[in-house]
Amino acid sequence: MKFQCRIPFIIYLRVAHLINLGSSKFMPKIEFMLISAQRTFFIGSLLLLSFFNCSSDSKKEKRNSMADISLPAGFTSTVLADNLGSARHLVVNENGDVYVKLEDLNEGRGVICLKDKNKDGIAEDISGFGNYVGTGIAIKKNYLYTSSNDQVFRYKIQNNNIVNPDKPELIIQGLVNKRQHASKSISLDDAGNVYVNIGAPSNACQERDRRTGSMGMDPCPILDSAGGIWQFKSDRLNQSYPQGIRYVTGTRNIVALDWNKELNELFAVQHGRDDLNRVFPNQYSIEESVELPAEEMFLLKKGANFGWPYCYYDPFQKKKILAPEYGGDKRKTERCDGMENPIYAFPGHWAPNGLLFYTGKQFPEKYRNGAFIAWHGSWNRAPREQQGYFVTFLPFKNGKPSGEYEIFADGFAGAVKTPQSATYRPCGLAEGPDGSLYISDDQKGRIWKITYSEKY
């Protein structure tokens, strides 16, 4: 930046020196006045050019310096927008406009639209609408779908603009919202359905939630209206539970949800239960509680039961284990034998918040149809260091994971990996029409755009 900024200024100094070599005493007065005016205009123009070159370059360097996450060779990150607030999930329209759902209102707005009109990687036009908080957002066939913590809306998109942003259509209403695990992630298939996560407002359906020694309610009454994924029609107004289908059950809370277009199937990564040591200290050591249970990746087939709250997945025994609230002893399986297992198990408590199956052609072939996962970061892995706070990639082949995960993007948290002290916490993922990858942060509201070039 310094070198580029100095060139016009150095030219100015040199030209000014040459102009002043001519002494006014050798010139007629009128000619001297004309030359002086020309000289003043020329020098002023050079100064103005120098200012704009410095300002423009400073702006780009400042924005690029903020994109300080680490990526594999060939990948570059830029910051599309910053300080939006609690930016949760996001989507990209076919023209490149980015829509972001906020968990908290920003100046009365819960949905933010980012337009990069000059295609320089920075959103110049930032606007908003929707006076409700939430997480879910999706886009399909000229409609934008968004969710609050108990409703789902849709907006018509015409000529790349939202029609009647103050009057969305109410698609679904009356969903369970008891604050804990209240976010309603959504995904759309190609058959006119919308899938909604309804998280369980509980850790393990105890009689007294998260209390030491409290046993589980059996059967768990929460499962009638939460703890699963519900399917509704994407074009029908004013639906509620009676019009929906409980698509799968036995999931504690799913924020990372995505429809796989190649396989025509729904996938998710679940937030596993907490507090095994704290609520049953006589059975589980602190070290065991750090690693148990795994964060499970699911293929969500209609009618499947994944076992919450009765079971959890132990990645070391590679099976579903009966939870201590229901008489488990770290070995028993019993009623868990018929529950669905994950297709992949990640380390415990990383907190998966975003899932995206990459279909673009910009990235190298190894990424095609694989899964990117945004990890919000753990809070309960002490005494070990907290983990997560990055984006991983999991390769897929023939409809299932074909290798081990790798860390794709890191450095979000900064020096301290805790929810309170982390600089940024990855949350949402989206793919642009050119194959770029977008990542949102809900700590401060930063949006990264990730691109790839073979020339590096």
C-alpha positions as CSV (number, residue, x, y, z in Angstrom):
1,M,0.0,0.0,0.0
2,K,2.8,2.5,0.9
3,F,4.6,2.0,-2.4
4,Q,1.4,2.4,-4.5
5,C,0.4,5.4,-2.5
6,R,3.8,7.2,-2.9
7,I,4.1,7.0,-6.6
8,P,1.7,9.9,-7.5
9,F,3.0,12.0,-4.7
10,I,6.7,11.6,-5.9
11,I,5.6,12.5,-9.4
12,Y,4.0,15.6,-8.0
13,L,7.1,16.7,-6.2
14,R,9.3,16.2,-9.3
15,V,6.9,18.0,-11.6
16,A,6.5,20.9,-9.2
17,H,10.3,21.2,-9.0
18,L,10.6,21.3,-12.8
19,I,7.9,23.9,-13.2
20,N,9.5,26.2,-10.6
21,L,12.9,26.1,-12.5
22,G,11.5,28.8,-14.7
23,S,12.0,32.2,-12.9
24,S,9.2,34.7,-13.2
25,K,11.7,37.6,-13.9
26,F,12.4,36.2,-17.4
27,M,8.8,36.1,-18.4
28,P,6.2,38.7,-19.3
29,K,3.7,39.3,-16.5
30,I,0.7,37.9,-18.3
31,E,2.6,34.8,-19.5
32,F,3.8,34.2,-15.9
33,M,0.2,34.5,-14.6
34,L,-1.0,31.9,-17.1
35,I,1.8,29.5,-16.4
36,S,1.2,30.0,-12.6
37,A,-2.5,29.2,-13.0
38,Q,-1.7,26.1,-15.2
39,R,0.9,25.1,-12.6
40,T,-1.5,25.4,-9.7
41,F,-4.2,23.4,-11.6
42,F,-1.7,20.7,-12.6
43,I,-0.2,20.3,-9.1
44,G,-3.7,20.3,-7.5
45,S,-4.8,17.6,-9.9
46,L,-1.8,15.5,-9.0
47,L,-2.5,16.0,-5.3
48,L,-6.1,15.0,-5.8
49,L,-5.1,11.9,-7.8
50,S,-2.6,11.0,-5.1
51,F,-5.3,11.4,-2.4
52,F,-7.8,9.1,-4.2
53,N,-5.2,6.5,-5.0
54,C,-4.2,6.4,-1.4
55,S,-7.8,6.3,-0.1
56,S,-8.9,3.6,-2.5
57,D,-5.9,1.5,-1.8
58,S,-6.1,2.0,2.0
59,K,-9.7,0.9,1.9
60,K,-8.8,-2.3,0.1
61,E,-5.9,-3.0,2.3
62,K,-7.9,-2.3,5.5
63,R,-10.7,-4.7,4.3
64,N,-8.2,-7.4,3.2
65,S,-6.3,-7.1,6.5
66,M,-9.5,-7.9,8.3
67,A,-9.9,-11.2,6.4
68,D,-7.3,-12.8,8.7
69,I,-8.6,-16.4,8.8
70,S,-6.3,-19.2,7.6
71,L,-7.2,-21.3,4.5
72,P,-5.6,-23.9,2.3
73,A,-3.2,-22.8,-0.4
74,G,-5.0,-21.2,-3.3
75,F,-7.9,-19.9,-1.3
76,T,-8.4,-16.2,-0.5
77,S,-10.8,-14.6,2.0
78,T,-12.3,-11.1,1.8
79,V,-14.8,-9.4,4.1
80,L,-18.0,-8.7,2.3
81,A,-19.6,-6.9,5.3
82,D,-18.8,-6.3,8.9
83,N,-20.5,-5.4,12.2
84,L,-24.0,-6.5,11.1
85,G,-24.9,-7.9,14.5
86,S,-25.7,-11.5,15.3
87,A,-25.5,-12.9,11.8
88,R,-26.7,-16.5,11.8
89,H,-27.6,-18.3,8.6
90,L,-27.3,-16.8,5.1
91,V,-28.2,-17.4,1.4
92,V,-27.1,-16.0,-1.9
93,N,-29.4,-15.1,-4.7
94,E,-28.7,-16.0,-8.3
95,N,-27.5,-12.4,-9.0
96,G,-25.0,-12.5,-6.1
97,D,-27.1,-10.6,-3.5
98,V,-26.6,-12.0,0.0
99,Y,-29.4,-12.3,2.6
100,V,-28.5,-12.7,6.2
101,K,-30.8,-13.7,9.1
102,L,-30.0,-12.0,12.5
103,E,-30.6,-13.5,15.9
104,D,-31.0,-10.0,17.4
105,L,-32.5,-7.0,15.7
106,N,-30.2,-4.4,14.2
107,E,-31.9,-1.0,14.1
108,G,-35.2,-2.8,14.0
109,R,-34.2,-5.2,11.2
110,G,-33.9,-9.0,11.4
111,V,-33.0,-9.7,7.8
112,I,-30.0,-7.9,6.1
113,C,-29.5,-7.7,2.3
114,L,-26.0,-7.1,1.0
115,K,-25.4,-6.0,-2.5
116,D,-21.9,-5.8,-4.0
117,K,-22.8,-3.7,-7.1
118,N,-19.3,-3.0,-8.4
119,K,-18.2,-6.6,-7.8
120,D,-15.1,-5.6,-5.7
121,G,-15.9,-8.0,-2.9
122,I,-17.3,-5.4,-0.6
123,A,-21.0,-4.8,-0.1
124,E,-21.8,-1.1,-0.8
125,D,-25.6,-1.3,-0.5
126,I,-26.7,-2.7,2.9
127,S,-30.4,-2.7,3.7
128,G,-32.8,-4.6,5.9
129,F,-36.3,-5.6,6.7
130,G,-38.3,-8.0,9.0
131,N,-38.8,-6.9,12.6
132,Y,-38.3,-10.4,14.1
133,V,-35.3,-12.4,15.3
134,G,-34.3,-15.9,14.3
135,T,-31.8,-18.1,12.5
136,G,-33.3,-19.9,9.5
137,I,-33.1,-18.6,5.9
138,A,-33.4,-20.3,2.5
139,I,-34.1,-19.4,-1.1
140,K,-35.9,-21.2,-3.9
141,K,-37.8,-20.3,-7.1
142,N,-37.9,-16.5,-6.5
143,Y,-38.9,-16.8,-2.9
144,L,-36.9,-16.0,0.2
145,Y,-37.9,-18.0,3.3
146,T,-37.0,-16.9,6.8
147,S,-37.8,-18.1,10.3
148,S,-38.3,-16.5,13.7
149,N,-38.2,-18.8,16.8
150,D,-41.8,-19.9,16.3
151,Q,-42.8,-19.0,12.7
152,V,-41.7,-19.3,9.1
153,F,-42.2,-16.6,6.5
154,R,-41.6,-16.1,2.8
155,Y,-41.0,-13.1,0.5
156,K,-41.5,-12.8,-3.2
157,I,-38.3,-11.8,-5.1
158,Q,-38.9,-9.9,-8.3
159,N,-36.2,-8.3,-10.4
160,N,-33.7,-9.2,-7.6
161,N,-35.6,-7.2,-5.1
162,I,-37.9,-8.2,-2.2
163,V,-41.6,-7.5,-2.9
164,N,-43.5,-6.0,0.0
165,P,-40.7,-6.5,2.6
166,D,-43.0,-5.3,5.4
167,K,-45.7,-7.8,4.5
168,P,-44.3,-11.3,4.3
169,E,-46.5,-14.4,3.8
170,L,-46.9,-16.4,7.0
171,I,-46.2,-20.0,6.1
172,I,-45.9,-21.7,9.5
173,Q,-46.9,-20.6,13.0
174,G,-47.2,-21.8,16.6
175,L,-44.0,-23.8,16.8
176,V,-42.5,-24.6,20.3
177,N,-40.5,-21.7,21.6
178,K,-39.2,-22.0,25.1
179,R,-36.0,-20.1,24.6
180,Q,-33.6,-23.1,25.1
181,H,-32.8,-24.5,21.6
182,A,-35.4,-22.2,20.1
183,S,-33.8,-21.4,16.7
184,K,-35.7,-22.8,13.7
185,S,-33.3,-23.9,11.0
186,I,-34.9,-24.5,7.7
187,S,-34.2,-26.3,4.4
188,L,-36.1,-26.8,1.2
189,D,-36.3,-29.7,-1.2
190,D,-37.2,-29.7,-4.9
191,A,-40.7,-31.1,-4.3
192,G,-42.3,-28.1,-2.6
193,N,-41.5,-29.0,1.0
194,V,-39.8,-27.0,3.8
195,Y,-38.1,-28.8,6.7
196,V,-38.0,-27.1,10.1
197,N,-35.9,-28.0,13.1
198,I,-37.8,-27.8,16.3
199,G,-35.1,-28.3,19.0
200,A,-35.9,-29.8,22.4
201,P,-36.1,-27.2,25.1
202,S,-34.1,-29.5,27.4
203,N,-30.7,-31.2,27.8
204,A,-31.9,-34.8,28.3
205,C,-35.6,-34.6,29.2
206,Q,-34.9,-34.8,32.9
207,E,-37.7,-34.2,35.4
208,R,-35.5,-31.2,36.6
209,D,-33.4,-30.1,33.7
210,R,-29.7,-30.3,34.2
211,R,-30.0,-31.1,37.9
212,T,-27.7,-33.6,39.5
213,G,-29.2,-37.1,39.8
214,S,-32.6,-36.1,38.2
215,M,-34.0,-39.0,36.2
216,G,-35.5,-38.7,32.8
217,M,-39.3,-38.4,32.0
218,D,-40.4,-41.7,30.4
219,P,-41.9,-41.4,27.9
220,C,-40.4,-38.0,27.2
221,P,-43.4,-35.6,26.7
222,I,-41.3,-33.1,24.7
223,L,-41.2,-35.4,21.7
224,D,-44.8,-34.7,20.7
225,S,-43.9,-31.2,19.5
226,A,-40.1,-30.8,19.6
227,G,-36.9,-32.9,19.4
228,G,-37.2,-33.5,15.7
229,I,-37.6,-32.2,12.1
230,W,-41.0,-31.3,10.8
231,Q,-42.0,-31.2,7.2
232,F,-44.5,-28.6,5.8
233,K,-45.5,-27.3,2.4
234,S,-43.5,-24.4,1.2
235,D,-46.4,-22.6,-0.6
236,R,-49.2,-23.1,1.9
237,L,-50.2,-20.3,4.3
238,N,-50.9,-20.4,8.0
239,Q,-49.8,-24.0,8.7
240,S,-49.2,-25.3,12.2
241,Y,-48.6,-28.7,13.7
242,P,-51.7,-30.4,12.4
243,Q,-50.7,-29.6,8.8
244,G,-47.2,-30.8,9.3
245,I,-45.5,-34.2,9.4
246,R,-43.0,-35.2,12.0
247,Y,-40.3,-36.2,9.5
248,V,-37.8,-37.6,12.0
249,T,-37.7,-37.7,15.8
250,G,-35.2,-38.2,18.6
251,T,-32.9,-35.3,17.7
252,R,-31.9,-33.0,20.5
253,N,-31.2,-29.8,18.5
254,I,-30.2,-29.4,14.8
255,V,-29.0,-26.0,13.7
256,A,-26.8,-27.4,10.8
257,L,-29.3,-28.6,8.2
258,D,-29.0,-28.9,4.4
259,W,-30.8,-30.6,1.5
260,N,-28.3,-32.5,-0.6
261,K,-29.2,-31.8,-4.2
262,E,-27.1,-34.6,-5.7
263,L,-28.6,-37.3,-3.5
264,N,-32.0,-35.7,-3.1
265,E,-31.8,-36.3,0.7
266,L,-31.9,-34.3,3.9
267,F,-28.7,-34.2,6.1
268,A,-27.9,-32.6,9.5
269,V,-25.3,-32.4,12.2
270,Q,-26.7,-32.5,15.7
271,H,-25.8,-30.6,18.9
272,G,-25.2,-33.5,21.3
273,R,-26.2,-33.5,25.0
274,D,-24.1,-31.9,27.8
275,D,-23.3,-32.4,31.4
276,L,-22.7,-36.2,31.8
277,N,-20.2,-35.5,34.6
278,R,-22.1,-32.7,36.2
279,V,-25.5,-34.5,36.4
280,F,-24.1,-38.0,37.1
281,P,-20.6,-37.5,38.7
282,N,-20.6,-40.9,40.2
283,Q,-20.7,-42.5,36.7
284,Y,-18.8,-40.2,34.4
285,S,-15.4,-38.6,34.9
286,I,-14.6,-35.1,33.7
287,E,-12.5,-36.5,31.0
288,E,-15.3,-38.8,29.8
289,S,-17.7,-35.9,29.8
290,V,-15.4,-33.9,27.6
291,E,-15.6,-36.4,24.8
292,L,-19.1,-37.8,25.2
293,P,-21.3,-37.8,23.3
294,A,-20.1,-37.3,19.7
295,E,-21.5,-34.6,17.5
296,E,-23.5,-36.8,15.1
297,M,-24.0,-36.3,11.3
298,F,-27.3,-37.8,10.2
299,L,-28.9,-38.8,6.9
300,L,-32.5,-37.9,7.8
301,K,-34.8,-40.5,6.3
302,K,-38.6,-40.0,6.8
303,G,-39.7,-41.9,10.0
304,A,-36.2,-42.3,11.5
305,N,-35.7,-42.2,15.3
306,F,-32.2,-41.1,16.4
307,G,-32.7,-41.9,20.1
308,W,-32.7,-38.6,22.1
309,P,-33.2,-38.4,25.0
310,Y,-32.9,-42.1,25.8
311,C,-29.6,-42.6,24.0
312,Y,-26.4,-41.0,23.1
313,Y,-23.6,-42.0,20.6
314,D,-20.3,-43.2,22.1
315,P,-17.6,-42.8,19.4
316,F,-15.2,-45.1,21.2
317,Q,-17.7,-48.0,21.5
318,K,-19.2,-47.0,18.1
319,K,-22.8,-47.5,19.2
320,K,-25.7,-45.9,20.9
321,I,-25.6,-46.1,24.7
322,L,-28.5,-45.9,27.1
323,A,-28.4,-42.5,28.9
324,P,-27.9,-42.4,32.7
325,E,-31.2,-40.7,33.1
326,Y,-32.9,-43.8,31.8
327,G,-30.8,-46.4,33.8
328,G,-27.7,-46.5,31.6
329,D,-24.3,-47.5,33.0
330,K,-22.0,-46.5,30.1
331,R,-22.4,-50.0,28.6
332,K,-26.1,-50.9,28.3
333,T,-27.8,-50.4,25.0
334,E,-31.2,-52.0,25.5
335,R,-33.8,-49.7,23.9
336,C,-31.1,-48.0,21.9
337,D,-30.4,-51.0,19.7
338,G,-33.1,-50.0,17.2
339,M,-32.1,-46.4,17.0
340,E,-30.5,-44.8,13.9
341,N,-26.7,-44.4,14.0
342,P,-24.9,-41.4,12.6
343,I,-23.1,-41.6,9.3
344,Y,-20.2,-39.8,10.8
345,A,-19.1,-38.9,14.4
346,F,-17.2,-35.7,15.2
347,P,-15.6,-34.9,18.6
348,G,-17.9,-33.9,21.4
349,H,-19.3,-30.4,22.1
350,W,-17.9,-28.6,19.0
351,A,-21.5,-27.1,18.3
352,P,-22.3,-27.6,14.6
353,N,-24.3,-24.5,13.4
354,G,-23.9,-24.6,9.6
355,L,-24.0,-27.3,6.9
356,L,-23.4,-26.9,3.2
357,F,-23.0,-29.5,0.4
358,Y,-20.8,-27.8,-2.1
359,T,-22.0,-28.1,-5.7
360,G,-19.9,-25.4,-7.4
361,K,-17.0,-25.7,-9.9
362,Q,-14.8,-22.9,-8.6
363,F,-13.1,-25.0,-5.9
364,P,-10.9,-28.0,-6.8
365,E,-12.6,-31.3,-7.6
366,K,-12.0,-32.8,-4.2
367,Y,-14.6,-30.4,-2.7
368,R,-17.4,-31.3,-5.2
369,N,-20.5,-32.6,-3.4
370,G,-18.6,-32.7,-0.1
371,A,-19.8,-31.2,3.2
372,F,-18.6,-28.0,4.8
373,I,-19.6,-27.6,8.4
374,A,-19.3,-24.4,10.5
375,W,-18.5,-25.1,14.2
376,H,-19.7,-22.5,16.6
377,G,-17.3,-23.7,19.3
378,S,-17.6,-25.5,22.6
379,W,-18.1,-24.2,26.2
380,N,-17.9,-27.4,28.2
381,R,-14.7,-29.3,27.3
382,A,-12.8,-28.1,30.4
383,P,-10.3,-28.9,31.7
384,R,-9.2,-29.4,28.1
385,E,-9.0,-26.4,25.7
386,Q,-12.3,-25.5,24.2
387,Q,-12.6,-26.6,20.5
388,G,-14.4,-25.8,17.4
389,Y,-14.5,-22.2,16.2
390,F,-13.6,-23.3,12.7
391,V,-15.0,-24.6,9.4
392,T,-14.3,-28.2,8.5
393,F,-14.7,-30.1,5.2
394,L,-15.8,-33.8,5.0
395,P,-15.5,-35.5,1.6
396,F,-18.4,-37.5,0.2
397,K,-18.6,-40.3,-2.4
398,N,-21.5,-42.5,-3.4
399,G,-23.8,-40.7,-0.9
400,K,-21.7,-41.1,2.2
401,P,-18.5,-39.8,3.8
402,S,-15.5,-41.1,2.0
403,G,-12.7,-39.9,4.3
404,E,-11.8,-38.1,7.4
405,Y,-12.7,-34.4,8.1
406,E,-10.1,-31.7,7.7
407,I,-10.0,-28.2,9.0
408,F,-10.7,-25.9,6.1
409,A,-10.9,-22.4,7.7
410,D,-9.5,-21.5,11.1
411,G,-8.4,-18.5,13.1
412,F,-11.9,-17.2,13.8
413,A,-11.7,-17.3,17.6
414,G,-8.3,-15.5,18.1
415,A,-6.3,-16.1,21.2
416,V,-9.0,-17.3,23.5
417,K,-11.4,-20.1,22.6
418,T,-14.5,-19.4,24.7
419,P,-17.9,-18.2,23.7
420,Q,-17.5,-15.0,25.6
421,S,-13.9,-14.2,24.5
422,A,-13.7,-15.6,20.9
423,T,-13.3,-12.8,18.4
424,Y,-15.5,-14.5,15.9
425,R,-17.7,-17.7,15.9
426,P,-18.6,-19.3,12.6
427,C,-22.3,-19.9,12.2
428,G,-23.8,-20.0,8.7
429,L,-22.6,-21.2,5.2
430,A,-23.7,-20.4,1.7
431,E,-22.6,-20.9,-1.8
432,G,-22.6,-18.1,-4.4
433,P,-23.6,-18.5,-8.1
434,D,-19.9,-18.4,-9.0
435,G,-19.0,-21.2,-6.6
436,S,-17.6,-18.9,-3.9
437,L,-18.2,-19.9,-0.2
438,Y,-19.7,-17.4,2.3
439,I,-19.3,-17.7,6.1
440,S,-21.1,-15.8,8.7
441,D,-20.1,-14.9,12.3
442,D,-22.7,-14.2,14.9
443,Q,-20.3,-12.7,17.5
444,K,-19.9,-9.3,15.7
445,G,-21.6,-9.9,12.4
446,R,-18.8,-10.4,9.8
447,I,-19.4,-12.1,6.4
448,W,-16.4,-13.6,4.7
449,K,-16.3,-14.5,1.0
450,I,-13.9,-17.4,0.1
451,T,-12.6,-17.8,-3.4
452,Y,-10.1,-20.0,-5.1
453,S,-7.6,-19.5,-7.8
454,E,-5.0,-21.9,-9.2
455,K,-2.6,-18.9,-9.6
456,Y,-1.1,-18.5,-6.2
